[in-house]
Amino acid sequence: MEYLRFGEILILYCLNRFMVAMAVVSEDLKEMPSGPIIGNGHDAESSRPVAVVAFCNALLDMSISVADDSLIKKYGLPCDAQIEITSEQQSLFSEVLHNYPVEYVAGGSAQNTLRILCRLVNNKWPSYVVAKIANDPVGIILQKLLAQDGVQTRYVFDENLPTGCCVAIVRPDGTRCLAANIGAAREFSMENLESINDVTDLIDRARVLYIEGFFASHSPDVAMAALIRGHSRCGLVRLFSLSAQYICLQSHSLLRRFLSYSNLVVGNEDEFRALAQCAGLVNHNEPIASVARKIADLEYISPVNQVQSCLLTDFQGSADWDWSKLNERLVVVTCGASGVVCATSSDSWEFAAVKLQPEEIKDTTGAGDAFLAGFLSQLLVSRPLDVCVATGQQTARIVITQVGCQLPL
């Protein structure tokens, strides 16, 4: 009999514990708590609770593995980061297609999160992506991949620009470089929003409204309209993702407007530090917990019709949380192998990470997206903050042992 290496045993153990935990959630909590539903009453489907409605960039990921950094250096790409390519870097896509074996995965930050979330909750509640693609071969592949994972789409179609693509270059140590040409995704307009007949109904039935920073940076009027619609009703978690460090550096004033309507803000440490420094809030070496509290303390506009609002500290010691009543901003900072920091304006909590051995890490693409999927899988069933974080960390650990942002089959 062959003996398993320690790392393989660890992965199997983590996967087993994760699946057991999800089975317990599924058995013990049969229904998703939700706020008041303002459906249109046309049919049974129109009153069904919706887990997440996400406004995002819809991309098809082209994942490749490289033996060294020669391709990254050739195109001047940053290591372990994400960028939108310039016109001078356009030939990267054709070089990847012609010279490397490519694995196609439905990508885009929020789409990654929803794909994994649908798996975690066994598609018990629908989740929707609102985005723009083209009616081209790439768009057709993307729609098929999302359908396989159970994600519902409310796509609009562009007649001039192609469906967005992202090259994910996986380095030997498992870290990745993401280079995107977002194509049609960039052109999502208010007219496009108004063409989706049921979008306001979906927001009204949602447990979570998710605005992706990538999307908000190029379609701010649409992002704000969605947040204002969500702000007008009670029982909704309004989630904003910072998405990328360059967005925080280039659009920090705009992001602060979005944050004022958001009661859950997520991102990694570099993104929060960039936002805080541009806003003149912190010194360079300030602890991340302090940075998180200061971001949480930025202007927050409380919903005027929120019923029985609560602070996060009101939930301490209680297993029966109602996240929809959270009436302060919660900041969630992922810090890689250092763990996770969560904060409100007055308090912070640090959660250590369980580290994998370096040889077990195959691809860190979408690790933050996977964390958020696990976090939301517990938020949807009103689990406490520490359970949300632990499940998010477990989900991310499993995903980074795979190639591409996906759970094992």
ABEGO torsion letter per residue (X at the ends): XBBBBAAAAAAAAAAAAAAAAAAAAAAABABBBBBBBBBAGABAAAABBBABBBBBBBBBBBBBBBABAAAAAAAGBBBGBBBBBBAAAAAAAAAAAAABBBBBBBBEAAAAAAAAAAAAAGGABBBBBBBBBBBBAAAAAAAAAAAAAGBBBBBBBBAABBBBBBBBBBBAAGBBBBBBBAEAAAABBAAAAAABAAAAAAAAABABBBBBAAAAAABAAAAAAAAAAAAABBGBBBBBBAGBAAAAAAAAAAAAAAAAABABBBEBAAAAAAAAAAAGABBAABBAAAAAAAAAABBBBBBAABBGBBBAAAABGBABBBAAABABBBBBBBAEAAEBBBBBAABBBBBBBBBBBAAABABABGAAAAAAAAAAAAAAAGBBAAAAAAAAAAAAAAAAABBEBBBBX
